[in-house]
Amino acid sequence: MMKAITNGRCILPDKNDAFEVVPSKVVLYDETGICAIQDADAFDAKTDGIAEEDVLDAGGRYVSPGFLNVHIHGCGGADTMDDTPGALRVIRKKQAEMGVTAFLPTTMTCPWNEIAAALMRVHAAMRTNGQGVGADILGAHMEGPFISPAEKGSQEASNILPADFAKLAPFTDVLRLVTIAPEELPRCAGAEGAGAPLATLAPEAHDWSFVEACERAGITVSVGHTAASYEVAAAAVQAHGVHHFTHLFNAMTGLHHRRPGTVGAALDTSACVELICDNIHVAPAVQRLVWRLKGRDGLILVTDSMSACGIGDGVYEFGGHEVTVTGERALLADGTIAASIATMNRCIRRFRENTGTSMADVITTVTKTPARDLGIYDERGSLAPGKRADLTIFDDDVQIFATIVGGKRVF
């Protein structure tokens, strides 16, 4: 059954595939996808056979591709690692309320059997995509256990493991993104530096076969929770096809004018970078600097939210640690910043306020850019005939009015 969205400011790709705000357009869609985008003065519901109740008046709000969240542990009191059948359903519903139409439930550095069980739950939940239960699940983001003990953040050091593709092999149909510390990759056979710590080795002394195996399996590798030098992190991108960095600045070697570190490599290469724009993980001034260097095609806004997102102050559990939430700050007992409690729509609003960028450009960072980075831009990430009918309608303050997933309104 055909449906329509009228009276909206549509965020559409121009002839060069750059997003722009276009008024006076009508989006026609059904559960198979977007059927057409036509001029408002050419639209007639009766002519197109559309029932009155199937015409949604956007009331002058923005009509955008659905937001994508590639790094989110939980919200609404539920976490990806929760061994309960309803946890992912709660997250799906809450993400839809925040304008997200698809996301990657993100695991923690827990015992491997718990990670494997979480991946199986994610895989099972993917079978209910498009059934109106909330945001779609694209697959899983595995944040650890292949990370650096020196930059573990709120992850549990005792559960960190060496990178091993054999552990991922049973889950290639669910894993979409894997965060690793590249300096912890094993030493090449015969490489110089025998006995030296892995983190001190030159890029060519590491065995990159794990990264290559992930690429062959269609799994995007991300650099994160890492003590990598500039040289190793840059080599991951320039020589080994890595094109993603996990929550830039957080849990990685920082930028120094003589030691550019992982941050320097992220900013100096063509890779996409995640940014948590809650004004706690990354200061507004730094957000502006990243925007100037990476732009809309190299930046992906994420929430990295935990279960406390959408609930309020209190003491919560996250990855086996006690986390105290006060306002919008979530801290471990030692003062370390844990995951955020940010919502995607708040991140969008804050980033726009901090940078002064256009709505079309900031929406690119949560739609087109993550879709291209994951290799799914042919089906998601923009409003175009033939693509999925995943849409988000919101106002100038990015308050969500409606979220449509697979042609069904889920919020």
JOVEN-V378023 format. One record per helix or strand of 2 or more residues. SS is the DSSP state (H for helix, E for strand). FROM is the first residue (numbers start at 1). TO is the last residue. If there is no record, write none. Layout:
# JOVEN-V378023
ss:SS from:FROM to:TO
ss:SS from:FROM to:TO
This chain:
# JOVEN-V378023
ss:E from:3 to:13
ss:E from:19 to:30
ss:E from:33 to:39
ss:H from:40 to:42
ss:H from:52 to:54
ss:E from:55 to:57
ss:E from:62 to:65
ss:E from:67 to:72
ss:E from:74 to:75
ss:E from:78 to:79
ss:H from:87 to:97
ss:E from:100 to:107
ss:H from:112 to:126
ss:E from:136 to:143
ss:H from:149 to:151
ss:H from:157 to:159
ss:H from:165 to:171
ss:E from:175 to:180
ss:H from:182 to:184
ss:H from:198 to:200
ss:H from:203 to:205
ss:H from:209 to:216
ss:E from:220 to:223
ss:H from:230 to:238
ss:E from:244 to:245
ss:H from:261 to:268
ss:E from:272 to:276
ss:H from:284 to:294
ss:E from:299 to:302
ss:E from:314 to:318
ss:E from:321 to:326
ss:E from:329 to:331
ss:H from:344 to:355
ss:H from:359 to:364
ss:H from:368 to:374
ss:E from:391 to:394
ss:E from:400 to:405
ss:E from:408 to:409
